[in-house]
Amino acid sequence: MSVLQRDPQDQVRVLDEDGTVVGEVPDVDDETLVDMYRYMRLARHFDTRAVSLQRQGRMGTYPPLSGQEGAQIGSALALDEQDWMVPSYREHGASLLRGLPLKQTLLYWMGHEKGNEMPEGVNLFPPAVPIASQIPHATGAAWAKKLRGDDDTAVICYFGDGATSEGDFHEGLNFAGVFDTPNVFFCNNNQWAISVPRERQTAAETLAQKATAYGIDGVQVDGMDPLAVYAVTKAALDKAKNPGEGEGRPTLIEAVQYRFGAHTTADDPTVYRDDDEVEKWKAKDPIPRLESFLRETGRIDDETVESIEEDVKQRVADAIEAAESDPRPDPSEMFNYAYAERTPEIQAQYEEFEALREKFGDEGFLRE
């Protein structure tokens, strides 16, 4: 039986909180498993440093990902080279694995348009900050692939639990179900939509069961178990590209997880959740969970872990140095990228801004 052929309320797991095998380990070679661990460690360290940069005034508002590494890296590793990824604003780890350099992610959150430049050959959409707006885009991209006969390509789209209350979620999944598009809709259910808890988001027992209304498959997975996430995502991607008789292409995956930190660095989570809740979820941390499994099965040891730690720290340090060495953009560039050509309204705003700069100088905008 496929891992997708189950009740949406039956959560898929491979590893328990201690890293003990409780399900079927996916068929993945040792090198890939160690890479999974490496990228999870890299994402966690990058996240820690990025929050620190924002607190020091060296970067703008930033959305932390700590706690969600298992869902991001586990799912991204399941993609084939030709597949496309459509992220929200928190998929720093998944985007890194897809081919986006850490420098680009830093530049984006530093307010630099260059952060949106995708390297050639990287099948990745730019981050989407508006909630759920990327879902119809992902559906449209997958439909285009189907119309062109690109049967070996699927499109994965990431969003949070709060997005499931938006109209774009309904429209994107309904269209995908009707037109049988090769989509994997990956819901990062991290329990909080900023300060709105999961139980205030919907009365449904799971988010995965919402798939039933659209006539597509829905599956809930332990999002802090990277092996389970990989297995479910791989099965969904394979089905999207090559469905069996009577199977539809689209799948909704609900990855149950938790964000350890704030929604963004502009948020104070202590106002709406207590320390006991956070500690309960930290006991499910995906990184020591995978590390325990890899140690028990002889795939890594102290020397391996130490080498990975050193490499991770160096890669992040190099990315920060590269991003901060990049020339800062001129403020007037903010008017250049919303449209191919400035609309009359944008042009008027630009002229007003330049007149103010001429009158007060750039220093006038920096006064408190």
N, C-alpha and C positions, 0 to 999 in steps of 0.2 A: 504494500500500500504506500502511495506517495505520502510524503510528510504534509502535503497540502490537503489530502483527503481525510479530514478530521473535523470535528465540531469546532467552530471558532472560539468556543469557551474552553477548549482543551489546550492548555499552553504547552508549547514544544520546549523541551529542555534536553541538553546533552550533559552538561556539568552542573553539579549542585554548587552551593556557595563555597564549599571547601575545595572545589576542583575535582571531586570524585565523579567518575563517569556514571550517569544514570540513564543515558539514552544511547542511541546509535551514533558513534563518532563518524563524521563525514569522511569520505575518501579523499584525503588531502595529504600531499607528501610532506616530509619533515621540514624541508626548506620553507615551504609556504606557511606552515604552522609557526615556525620561529619568526618569519617575517610578520605574521599577524601580531605576535607579541611585541616585536620591535616597533612597529608602527603605532601600536597602542601606547607604548611608553613614550614614543616621540610626540604623539598628540597630547598626552598628559603634561609633559614638560613644556611643550610649546604653550599650552593653555596657561600654565602657572606663570610663565614669563610674560605672556601677553597681558594678563591681568595686572601684573606688576608694572609693566610699561604704561598702562592707562593710569594707574594710581600715581605714577611719577609725572604725569602730564606729557608723556612722550607719544601718546596715541589717543585716539578718540574713544567713544563708547564702544565696548567690545562684549560679545555674547559668549560666556564661558561654556565649555563642552564637558568638563570633568564629570565622570560617571557614565558618559555616553560613548566611550571609546569602543566598547564591545559591539554596539549596534552599528557604529559608523564603519569601523575597519572590517568587521565580519561581513557586512553587506557589500562593501566596495570591493573586497577581494573576490566576490562571486561574479563580478562583471567580466565579460569578455572584452577584448580590445575595441571592437566595433560598437559596443553598446554606448548609450548616452546616459549621463547623470544630470539631473535637474535638482539642485540643492535649494534649501531655504537659506538662512543666514548663520546657522550654527555648524554646518558640516565641514569644519576646517580639516578634520582628520580624513574624512572620506574624499574631499577634494584633493588633499595632498597625495593620497594613494592613487587617485585618478590621474595625477600628473601636474597639478598646480603647485608651483614652488611656494615654500613658506614665505618667501619675500613678497610674493604677490598678495597673499592673505594679509600680511602686515600692512602693505601699502594701501589696500582697500580700507582697512579700519583706521588708517592714518588720514583718510580723506583724499587719497590720490587716485585719479581715474585710471592710472596705469594698473592698478590692482584688478581691474576688470578685463585686462588683456589676456586672453587665453593663449597659451603656447600652441604653435601649430601642431595639429594632430591630436590634441587633447579634446575628447568629446565631453565637454563640460559646459553647462550654462553658467552665467554669472549668478552671484547670490541674489536671492529674492527676499527683501525685508518685509514688504507687505504680506500679511498673513493669507496664505492659500492661493495667492495670485499666480504662482508658478504651476499649479495643478492643471488648469486648462492648457497651458503652454506645453506641458509634458504630454498630455493627451493628444494635442495637435501634432507634436513632433512624431509621436508613435504612429498616428494615423497616416502621416506623410510617408513614413518608412514603409508602412503596409501598402499604400497606394503605389509606391515606386517599386514594389516587389523585393524590398530588402528584408527577406525572410530570416536573415541571420542576425538581425539587430533588434534589441529591446531597449526600452527607456525606463529608468528608475527615477522616481520622484520622491524627495524627502519633505516631510512637513511634521508639525507637532500636533498634539492632541487638540489644542485650541483651534486649529485649522478645520477640524471636522465639523465645527459649528458654522462655517462660512458657506455662502452660496457657491463659491468657486469649487469647493470640495464636491458638493452635490453635482454640479454641472460637469466637472471633469470626469468623475466616476460614472455618472449616468451615460455620458457620451461614449466612454470607453467600453461600457457594457453593451450598448446598442451596436456600436461599430466594431466590436471585438478587436480592440487595438492591443499591440504588444507592450503593455504597461505593467510595471510593478510599482504600486503605490505604497510607500514605506512610511508608516506613521510612527514617529518617535514619541511615544506616550511617556513623557518624563514627569507625569503627575500634576504638573502646574503649568497653566497658561498665564505667565507672569504671576499674578496673585490669585488666579481663579483655580480652585482645586478640580481634579478630575471628576469628582462626584457632582459638581455644579455644571459640568460641561454637557452631560447627557445622562438620562436615566437608563440607558442601555447597559447591560451587564458588562459587555466588552465593546471596544471600538471595532474590532475585527468583524463582529456580526453585522455591522452596517453594510458590509459587502453584499449580503443577501438581497437587500432592497434593489441593488443594481444588477443582479443576476451574475455576479462574479464570485470567485473564490475569496474567502477571508480566512486568515490564520493568525493566531496570537502566539508570540514567541517570547521567551525570556530574553529581553533585550540586553541583559548584562551577562549573557552567556554567548561569547563570540562564536563558538562552534555551532550552537543551535541557530544563531542568526545566519551564519554562512549557509548551513544546510537548507534552511527555509528559503533564503533569497536565491540560492542556486536553483532550487527546484522551480521557483516562480519564474525565474528568467528563462530556464529551459522550456517551460510550458508556454511562455509568451512567444517564443520563437518557433516552437515545434509542438503544438498541442496534440494530445491524443484524440482519438475518435470521441466526439461528444464533449470535449473539453473546450472551455473558453480561454482566451489568451490572458486577460487581465487578472491581477491578484492584488488584494489589499492585505498588507502585513502590518499588524500592530505589535511593535516591539516595546514591551513593558520595561521601563527603566526609571532612572532618577537623575536629575541634575544636582550635583553636590553643591554647586555655587549659586550665584544669583542669576536671574534671567538675563540681565546685562549688568555691566558695571554701574549703570544708573539706577539699579534696583537694590533694595534692602530686604532680603528674604526673611530676616529675623522678625519682621513685622507681621508676617502671615503664616509662618510655620515654626515649629519648635525643634530644639536640638535633638530630642529623643527620636523624632521622625527621621532626621538626617542621619543619625548614627545607625539606626536600624537599616537604612538603605546602604550605608557605607560598608556594612558587613557583607554586602553582595558585590562589592567592588570587582569589576570584570578583570582588572589587571592581575592582582594576586591569585585570582581564580584560575586564569589561564596559566600563570607561572607555575602554580602548584601542579597542574596537569602535566605541563611540559617537563618539570623536574621528575615527577613520579614515573614518567614514561622514558626517561633518559635522553630527552631531546635537548635539554639545556642543563648547565650547572653553574656554580658560582662564577667561574671564569667567563662563561658566555654572558651572564647577566651584567657583570662588571664591564665587559667590552661594549655591550649595548648601551649602558648608561653613559659611558664616555662618548660614544658616537652621537647619541641623542643630544647631549649637552653642547657638543661642538657644532652640530648641524643647526641647532636653534640659535646659538651665539652668532654663527656666520650669517644666518638669515637676518637677524636683527641689525647687525653691522651693515649688511648690504642695503636693507630698507632705509636705514637712517642716513646712509651715504648718498642716497638718491636725491637729486635736486628737488626741493619742494615745488609744487605746482603754483602757478600764479593764480590768485583768487578769482580772476576773471574767467578762468577755465570752467568754473561751475556752470556757466551759461552755454557751454559748447556741446554738451553730450546728450541732452534730452531728445533733440531732434537732429536730423541730418543738416537742416538749415534753421537758423533762429526764426521763430514765429514773431509777428509784430509785438506780441506781449513780452516775449523773452527779450527781444531787442530793446524795448522800452526799459525793462528792468536792468539790462546791461548798461544802458546809457546813464540811468539814474545812479547805479553803483559806481561807475567810473567818475561821474561828477562829484560824488561824495569823496572818493579817493583823492581826487584832485584838490578838493577843498580842505580835507582834514589829514590827508596822508594815511598810509597803512597803520601808523601808530595809533591813530584815532579809533580804530576798530579793536585795538588790543587793551584799551583802558578799562579798568574795572569800575 
